[in-house]
């Protein structure tokens, strides 16, 4: 039997859908509008569409797709830095797969590779150590991105490089902390939300207790969810039940994976390598107070942003306005005039179409019916 069998059980799914509808419909009727629920994680956005949950849930619930996709918030200027490095003689630029396709103002890393730059895809930051050892006469730079989820492995890789005394390996880190990002989103007051479905993977690292300010300071309930249908619907039901009962709390519906205090070992190594609380600029979100990190002074010799004299300084770059609106939940992906017409996974204009967790990529893959009217008319005309 599959490990996911119980979490895809049709009977349990139907029972949860019925319970959600019974709880949500009266609340929405009282408010005179659908409940506005933000699923923070891009993995949840894809789960909603992959399992067809958007077609089964009542109209009294509307999802606002959140900014919890690290590739999607990667700023243009960070990509420009990486591209500039990759194009330098004697540099090997390595990263995970998705960042290679993110567009910057000077092209993407994938385009740089097509033009001759040495750009490598690695599945683990630890592979960067082997790459550096295999290329002793080249400068290897690992382009590290992501929320709290990827930070422990990159921190451990940096520590391993330090212990090994590798002088030709650097780390270009652009990490974002989730809690300051959510706090910044709520403080901005640009969108109206009734509650959050909290992320599973990030919460595995940071825990559930860290979200208390969301309920205490901003008066929004949050329930952490897993990624299978029963996982997600159970969390959604608990969230709707809070709204129906007038409660506001942080709850954990993914307790088999997420602990209240997260992963202490992972948090310890993050704190050892990175200094948190840095005001940072992110694609679609602008400057979010305290959301970024920097490598601590003890390890600055491994930090590409400070140890490589030829690295260009970060300068804020223009971003597609429509991406900003999608990232902050002000519009849905198919309401962007570039969607499917000029912006596709094969030729992405914005980062939301690049990542496997991006909201635009999810709509493109799972909701082919979401085509703006003028595009549908154009297709009909061209088929004659």
Residue pairs with C-beta under 8 A, 6 or more apart in sequence:
4 228
6 12
6 230
7 226
7 228
7 229
7 230
7 231
8 51
8 228
8 229
8 230
9 230
12 230
13 56
13 229
13 230
13 233
16 230
16 233
16 234
16 236
16 237
17 56
17 57
17 233
19 237
20 57
20 58
20 61
20 233
20 236
20 237
20 240
21 57
21 58
21 60
23 237
23 240
23 241
23 243
23 244
24 35
24 58
24 60
24 61
24 240
24 243
24 244
25 58
25 60
26 244
27 35
27 60
27 240
27 243
27 244
28 34
28 35
28 60
28 61
29 60
34 59
34 60
34 61
34 62
35 60
35 61
35 62
35 194
35 195
35 240
35 243
36 62
36 64
36 191
36 192
36 193
36 194
37 61
37 62
37 63
37 64
37 193
37 194
37 195
37 196
37 197
37 236
37 239
38 63
38 64
38 65
38 66
38 193
38 195
38 196
38 197
38 329
39 45
39 48
39 63
39 64
39 65
39 66
39 196
39 197
39 225
40 66
40 67
40 68
40 178
40 182
40 196
40 197
40 198
40 199
41 66
41 68
41 69
41 197
41 198
41 199
41 200
41 201
41 202
41 357
42 65
42 68
42 69
42 72
42 355
42 356
42 357
42 358
42 359
42 362
43 199
43 200
43 201
43 227
43 357
44 197
44 199
44 200
44 225
44 227
44 232
45 63
45 65
45 357
45 359
45 362
46 356
46 357
46 362
46 365
46 366
47 53
47 227
47 228
47 229
47 232
48 54
48 63
48 232
48 362
49 362
49 363
49 365
49 366
49 367
50 366
51 229
53 229
53 232
53 233
54 63
54 367
57 236
61 236
61 240
64 191
64 193
64 329
65 326
65 329
65 332
65 333
65 359
65 362
66 185
66 196
66 329
67 73
67 181
67 185
67 282
67 284
67 285
67 327
67 328
68 147
68 178
68 199
68 202
68 357
69 352
69 355
69 357
69 358
69 359
70 145
70 146
70 147
70 149
70 150
70 176
70 355
71 98
71 99
71 102
71 145
71 351
71 354
71 355
71 357
71 358
72 283
72 284
72 323
72 327
72 351
72 352
72 354
72 355
72 357
72 358
72 359
73 176
73 181
73 282
73 283
73 284
73 285
73 327
73 351
74 99
74 102
74 145
74 174
74 282
74 283
74 351
75 174
75 281
75 282
75 283
75 316
75 317
75 319
76 103
76 104
76 105
76 283
76 317
76 318
76 319
77 104
77 105
77 281
77 314
77 315
77 316
77 317
78 104
78 145
78 174
78 314
79 99
79 102
79 103
79 104
79 108
79 109
80 104
80 105
80 106
80 312
80 317
81 172
81 305
81 311
81 312
81 314
82 93
82 95
82 99
82 104
82 109
82 141
82 143
82 172
83 104
83 106
83 107
83 108
83 109
83 111
83 112
83 117
84 106
84 311
84 312
85 91
85 93
85 141
85 172
85 304
85 308
85 310
85 311
86 93
86 109
86 112
86 113
86 117
86 118
86 119
87 112
87 115
87 117
88 310
90 137
90 138
90 139
91 117
91 118
91 138
91 139
91 140
91 141
92 118
92 119
92 120
92 131
92 135
92 138
92 139
92 140
92 141
93 109
93 112
93 117
93 118
93 119
93 120
93 141
93 143
94 119
94 120
94 121
94 122
94 127
94 128
94 131
94 140
94 141
94 142
94 143
95 109
95 119
95 120
95 121
95 122
95 142
95 143
95 144
95 145
96 121
96 122
96 123
96 145
97 121
98 354
98 355
98 356
99 109
99 143
99 145
100 108
100 109
100 110
100 113
100 119
100 121
101 108
101 109
101 110
101 348
101 354
102 108
102 109
102 348
102 351
102 354
102 355
103 348
103 349
103 350
103 351
103 354
104 317
105 317
105 318
109 117
109 119
109 143
110 119
112 119
113 119
118 138
120 131
122 128
122 131
122 142
124 153
124 157
125 142
125 144
125 153
125 154
125 156
125 157
125 171
126 153
126 156
126 157
126 160
128 140
128 142
128 157
128 161
128 169
128 171
129 157
129 160
129 161
129 164
129 166
129 169
131 140
132 140
132 161
132 166
132 168
132 169
133 166
135 168
136 168
137 168
138 168
139 168
139 170
139 308
140 168
140 169
140 170
141 169
141 170
141 171
141 172
141 304
141 308
142 154
142 157
142 169
142 170
142 171
142 172
143 172
143 174
144 150
144 154
144 171
144 172
144 173
144 174
144 175
145 173
145 174
145 175
146 154
146 175
146 176
147 175
147 176
147 177
147 178
147 202
148 175
148 177
148 178
148 202
148 205
148 206
148 270
149 201
149 202
149 204
149 205
150 175
151 175
151 205
151 266
151 270
151 274
151 293
152 205
152 263
152 265
152 266
152 269
152 270
154 171
154 173
154 175
155 269
155 270
155 272
155 273
155 274
156 269
157 171
158 171
158 273
158 295
158 299
158 302
159 269
159 272
159 273
159 299
161 169
161 171
161 302
162 299
162 302
169 302
170 302
170 303
170 304
170 307
170 308
171 295
171 302
171 303
171 304
172 304
172 305
172 311
173 274
173 293
173 294
173 295
173 303
173 305
174 292
175 274
175 292
175 293
176 280
176 282
176 288
176 291
176 292
177 276
177 290
177 291
177 292
177 293
178 199
178 202
178 206
179 206
179 210
179 211
179 213
180 277
180 288
180 289
180 290
180 291
181 282
181 285
181 288
181 291
182 196
182 214
183 213
183 214
183 217
183 218
184 285
184 288
184 289
184 291
185 191
185 285
185 328
186 193
186 214
186 218
186 220
187 218
188 328
190 328
190 330
191 328
191 329
191 330
193 220
193 329
194 220
194 243
195 220
195 221
195 222
195 223
195 239
195 242
195 243
196 214
196 220
196 221
196 222
196 223
196 239
197 222
197 223
197 224
197 225
197 232
197 235
197 236
197 239
198 208
198 211
198 222
198 223
198 224
198 225
198 235
198 250
199 224
199 225
200 224
200 225
200 226
200 227
200 231
200 254
200 257
200 258
203 211
203 224
203 252
203 254
203 258
203 262
204 257
204 258
204 262
204 263
205 262
205 263
205 266
205 267
205 270
206 262
206 267
207 258
207 259
207 260
207 261
207 262
207 263
208 224
208 250
208 251
208 252
208 258
208 259
208 260
208 262
209 250
209 260
209 261
209 262
210 262
211 222
211 224
211 250
212 250
214 220
214 222
214 250
215 221
215 222
215 248
215 249
215 250
219 248
220 248
221 239
221 242
221 243
221 247
221 248
221 249
221 250
221 251
222 239
222 250
222 251
223 235
223 236
223 238
223 239
223 242
223 250
223 251
223 252
223 253
224 235
224 251
224 252
224 253
224 254
224 258
225 231
225 232
225 234
225 235
225 236
225 253
225 254
226 232
226 235
226 253
226 254
226 256
226 257
231 253
231 254
234 253
235 251
235 253
235 254
238 251
238 253
239 251
242 248
242 249
242 251
252 258
252 260
272 296
273 295
273 296
273 299
274 293
274 294
274 295
274 296
275 293
275 294
275 295
275 296
276 290
276 293
277 290
278 290
278 291
278 292
278 293
278 294
279 287
279 288
279 289
279 290
279 291
279 292
280 287
280 288
280 291
280 292
281 287
281 288
281 316
282 288
282 291
283 319
283 323
283 324
283 327
283 351
284 319
284 323
284 324
284 326
284 327
284 328
285 324
285 327
285 328
294 303
294 305
295 302
295 303
295 305
295 306
300 306
300 307
301 307
304 311
305 311
305 314
319 350
320 338
320 349
320 350
322 331
322 336
322 337
322 338
322 350
323 336
323 350
323 351
323 352
325 331
325 336
326 332
326 333
326 336
326 350
326 352
326 359
326 360
327 352
327 359
332 363
332 370
333 339
333 352
333 359
333 360
333 362
333 363
333 364
333 370
334 340
334 363
334 367
334 370
334 371
334 372
335 372
336 343
336 360
337 372
338 349
338 350
339 360
339 363
339 364
339 370
339 372
340 364
340 371
340 372
340 375
341 372
341 375
342 349
343 349
343 350
343 353
343 360
344 353
344 364
345 353
345 354
345 361
345 364
345 365
348 354
350 360
351 358
352 358
352 359
352 360
352 361
353 360
353 361
353 364
354 361
355 361
363 370
371 379
